[in-house]
């Protein structure tokens, strides 16, 4: 019996082990099934959508078109970048990478592993890792039986070609299988990021929000988020190509069948030198005045092409930025006294105005009953003095006498001029003029009409106000402001956007000349509102100051989305109420005009909101920026005249964007749009030392010719402790280029 029990135990024991193991495995299978089919269902469905069956056609995303300055300088560039992998699943990959390299006898070169040679190349070409770190990383991935490992990230086409031509890599790519594989992606790059951010806008790979709002968008596509990138998205996007899915040894790959078509390249009217001049001078004044926001626009008089559109605003922490929340150049505001030139133009075109004949300004708008206090000076004026001295009652009198009893005709005549179309720009948020007629049933309406004549109770974006001054400088021709010059396809012109004239006769040439003389007097007449501030200078300018009360604005939510409305339905969006009012004691200052006075080439407007420095007035603040822009354009030979002037080297070229990572530097080299540093700074006596450095050792670079930002970035990446002296570009470095590099070295740079 005992023997039978023992024998039974021997038989039953393995049976329960098998049963337990089976139950355990079955439980794991059930749990995995639940996880895959329920918990991770969305993830697997998404992967399944992208795989389909073999030989099926799929879309290939096109490269996004570029945005260029008027001279072809890239402002937004789509750059192809490549990430390179070693595929460990490739047959014979170990043999290809790990076999010895045996040199011929007599070459005096040591035999080595191919991987050793490859890591040496990678450390020199892409110094994000040392040779030893590359070797350890690749070997570790192989030992862990990973499918692949990355050896280079976001490299340019030129760098990829050099890598693929390297002997070890070239051998791995021969025959039926390829052991080292590049995969292409795109990066949208903005060389002048801070200068043009609010105008160009941004593009990105489609986000979840973008996919929800635009059902036609697909994942991995590049689309515009703001600015020109958004407004011209359909042109910039391009056309999809077609690819066929085929089985590869490591999985499923896509082979190109129909090549994607790159989007149009958009050529803008912007000039980066003028943009930098406008933006820097605007920023300086904004900081000095501790203002809220500012904008400056430069326009070509003859064509209406916008050469610069600068924006600056104060952030919540009191700093100042070019990356503003809105484009203030196209935001409609009450223009203030800069509109008086337009009011005078309307009076001259629709009545008989002698600029030099005195008139009595009493009874400007009789219906206002004693609207006498709006005159700052005297009752008897000439039309010329009305503009020079910016007299409110005088301009009301001139307009009021011509349109007496038919005041709405004045508003209708304004709308007929073409000014309502001056804000038609391919920029999101561009606001058209808002000019409403009055019922004239209440006395306050006459008062509001009077205020309209000198800049209140209607709205014009600065770009629309500037258009009027541009027309005066252009002998009465009102040009459509434009920011697009044309389109390119594959580098060839596809279409051109010629200048558009909205009104050949906004005013007669005679009236234009009379207004030019009035605006010249604003600056050079001793009684002019800008005379004391900007009279002196090498460029003769003409223009008009403008002061308006600053406003606050807010949108108040009355009923939020999802709440119940009065009729019992659920609200699909917020019900909001717009509120606004004037800020006590705060002003918005402006100056609009053109230069040079005797032969106007450019018109310009500057608007600065809520300066906080005591004694700030339009002539000194906005006019000061205007004067600085005109003077610097003159000094830098941008006004078609020969000038012997040695400009500040720091301002020779607009500053390029601060580098964010190594790939950005690769992109700069790829675009090849900046002058390379002066490598001749290495003296001849150092040549021997340079030659003794072996190819795999890092050496001190030359940063001669670099800007401070670029030099600092490059040296700190290499471990230097950097000290700088002076301003501008690097002219001297304390450690000569070419000597072996040691981390922690102290480098002193001299800038001039």
VENGIHU-V232311 format. One record per run of one state. SS is the DSSP state (2 for helix, 1 for strand, 0 for the rest). FROM is the first residue (numbers start at 1). TO is the last residue. If there is no record, write none. Layout:
# VENGIHU-V232311
ss = (SS SS)
from = (FROM FROM)
to = (TO TO)
This chain:
# VENGIHU-V232311
ss = (0 2 0 2 0 1 0 1 0 1 0 2 0 1 0 1 2 0 2 0 1 0 2 0 2 0 1 0 2 0 1 0 2 0 1 0 2 0 2 0 1 0 1 0 1 0 1 0 1 0 2 0 1 0 1 0 1 0 2 0 1 0 2 0 1 0 2 0 1 2 0 2 0 2 0 2 0 1 0 2 0 1 2 0 1 0 1 0 1 0 1 0 1 0 2 0 2 0 1 0 1 0 1 0 1 0 1 0 2 0 2 0 2 0 2 0 2 0 1 0 1 2 0 1 0 1 0 1 0 1 0)
from = (1 2 40 41 52 57 61 67 69 74 88 93 99 100 102 112 114 126 131 144 148 156 157 166 167 173 180 190 193 201 203 206 208 214 222 225 227 232 233 238 239 240 241 249 251 259 261 262 265 269 272 290 293 301 305 315 320 322 328 331 332 334 336 351 358 361 366 369 380 383 389 392 403 407 417 419 422 434 435 443 454 459 462 474 478 480 482 483 484 490 492 497 501 504 509 525 531 535 541 560 564 565 570 571 575 596 602 610 622 636 649 652 662 672 679 682 684 693 699 700 707 708 718 721 727 729 734 740 741 746 752)
to = (1 39 40 51 56 60 66 68 73 87 92 98 99 101 111 113 125 130 143 147 155 156 165 166 172 179 189 192 200 202 205 207 213 221 224 226 231 232 237 238 239 240 248 250 258 260 261 264 268 271 289 292 300 304 314 319 321 327 330 331 333 335 350 357 360 365 368 379 382 388 391 402 406 416 418 421 433 434 442 453 458 461 473 477 479 481 482 483 489 491 496 500 503 508 524 530 534 540 559 563 564 569 570 574 595 601 609 621 635 648 651 661 671 678 681 683 692 698 699 706 707 717 720 726 728 733 739 740 745 751 752)
